[in-house]
Amino acid sequence: MSTSIHTTTKAFLVAVCLAVPTAMMADTMTETMYEEFAQNQPEMEQNQIMVSASRMKLQVKNAEGQTMEVFNLIGDKVYTQRIEAQSKSFDLGQLPHGYYIVKIGNFSRKVYLH
């Protein structure tokens, strides 16, 4: 059963990775750009989870009380952290440079850490 769940998770992560175009990634988004983007999205809910990546750091907003999981592209979980604040930064400098899938509840996003 556990192997089946792990295989299903890997398949889901690969599908998400392929479905999110690289152009949509926020790998170079600064805090100012992040705020401007959020303000210019009238249809966006104020409590929608947002993730941005800058170098080897992730900025997560609107996910307080949830658990963030980071997966490499082959589906291995490489980082897990409970989010204890409305806005939180995570230093992922211990991970190799590359693409990752960030999953928080039903939300997922492909990011590039460099």
C-alpha positions as CSV (number, residue, x, y, z in Angstrom):
1,M,0.0,0.0,0.0
2,S,2.8,2.4,0.9
3,T,4.6,1.7,-2.3
4,S,1.4,2.4,-4.3
5,I,0.9,5.8,-2.5
6,H,4.6,6.7,-3.2
7,T,4.2,5.8,-6.9
8,T,1.0,7.8,-7.1
9,T,2.7,10.8,-5.5
10,K,5.6,10.6,-7.9
11,A,3.2,10.4,-10.9
12,F,1.3,13.4,-9.6
13,L,4.4,15.5,-9.1
14,V,5.7,14.6,-12.6
15,A,2.3,15.6,-14.1
16,V,2.3,18.9,-12.2
17,C,5.9,19.6,-13.3
18,L,5.0,19.1,-17.0
19,A,1.8,21.1,-16.7
20,V,3.4,24.3,-15.3
21,P,5.3,26.1,-18.0
22,T,8.7,27.3,-17.1
23,A,7.8,30.9,-18.1
24,M,5.3,30.9,-15.2
25,M,7.9,30.2,-12.5
26,A,8.7,33.0,-10.1
27,D,12.4,32.1,-9.8
28,T,13.6,35.7,-10.0
29,M,10.7,37.5,-8.4
30,T,11.7,40.1,-5.8
31,E,9.6,41.0,-2.8
32,T,8.5,44.2,-4.6
33,M,7.6,42.4,-7.7
34,Y,5.7,39.8,-5.6
35,E,3.7,42.5,-3.9
36,E,2.9,44.3,-7.3
37,F,1.9,41.0,-8.8
38,A,-0.5,40.3,-5.9
39,Q,-2.0,43.8,-6.1
40,N,-2.6,43.5,-9.8
41,Q,-4.6,40.3,-9.6
42,P,-8.2,41.4,-8.8
43,E,-9.6,37.9,-9.1
44,M,-7.0,36.5,-6.7
45,E,-8.4,35.7,-3.3
46,Q,-6.6,37.5,-0.4
47,N,-6.0,34.2,1.3
48,Q,-4.6,32.3,-1.7
49,I,-1.3,30.6,-1.0
50,M,1.6,32.2,-2.8
51,V,5.1,30.9,-3.3
52,S,8.0,32.7,-4.8
53,A,11.6,31.6,-5.2
54,S,14.7,33.8,-5.2
55,R,18.1,32.1,-5.4
56,M,17.9,29.4,-2.8
57,K,15.1,30.8,-0.7
58,L,11.4,30.3,-0.8
59,Q,8.9,32.9,0.3
60,V,5.5,31.5,1.3
61,K,2.4,33.6,2.1
62,N,-1.1,32.7,3.3
63,A,-0.3,29.2,4.4
64,E,-0.1,29.6,8.2
65,G,-0.7,26.3,10.0
66,Q,-0.1,24.1,7.0
67,T,2.9,21.8,6.1
68,M,5.1,22.6,3.1
69,E,6.7,19.7,1.3
70,V,9.4,20.1,-1.3
71,F,9.9,17.3,-3.9
72,N,12.7,16.8,-6.5
73,L,11.6,16.1,-10.0
74,I,11.7,12.3,-9.6
75,G,9.2,12.6,-6.7
76,D,11.5,12.2,-3.7
77,K,10.5,14.4,-0.7
78,V,13.6,16.5,0.1
79,Y,12.3,19.0,2.6
80,T,9.3,19.3,5.0
81,Q,8.4,22.2,7.2
82,R,5.4,23.4,9.1
83,I,4.5,27.0,8.3
84,E,3.9,28.9,11.5
85,A,3.5,32.5,10.2
86,Q,1.4,34.3,7.6
87,S,4.5,35.1,5.6
88,K,7.6,33.0,6.0
89,S,11.0,32.6,4.2
90,F,12.8,29.3,4.0
91,D,16.5,28.9,3.2
92,L,16.9,25.8,1.0
93,G,20.7,26.3,0.4
94,Q,21.3,22.7,1.5
95,L,19.6,21.4,-1.6
96,P,21.3,21.1,-5.0
97,H,20.4,23.7,-7.6
98,G,17.5,22.8,-9.9
99,Y,13.8,22.4,-10.3
100,Y,11.5,21.4,-7.4
101,I,7.8,21.0,-6.7
102,V,6.5,22.8,-3.6
103,K,3.3,21.3,-2.2
104,I,1.2,23.0,0.5
105,G,-2.2,21.2,1.0
106,N,-3.9,21.2,-2.5
107,F,-1.6,23.9,-3.8
108,S,1.5,23.0,-5.8
109,R,4.1,25.0,-7.7
110,K,7.2,24.3,-9.7
111,V,10.2,26.5,-8.7
112,Y,13.8,26.8,-9.8
113,L,16.4,27.1,-7.0
114,H,19.8,28.5,-8.1
